[in-house]
């Protein structure tokens, strides 16, 4: 659970065009140092009972968080039909959240056709 979260969105619409950019950040949360924990589990001289309860607190780590930048653009072809494009993780941060072993998807761009009924 992050200590704080912050998000800001700027959007623009004119005629058939619309666009938005969103920046979001989750600040300062505690999670396990998964690399150190995995190393401790693999050590033959450390019994598993040493990795329960209060002993797990020694593996806690503060993660500062990173900014997530997202952009959307759309063009209305007709009243209920639009071309859309979305770009996620524009800053291409893949490490640092939610822990030190998870690799998140990098910059992702998707496009498509949206039909409204």
Secondary structure, 3 states (H helix, E strand, C coil): CCCEEEEEEEEEEECCEEEEEEEEEEECEEEECHHHHHHHHHCCCCCHHHHCHHHHHHHEEEECCCEEEEEEEEEEEECCEEEEEEEECCCCCCCCCCCCCCCCCCCEEEEEEEECC
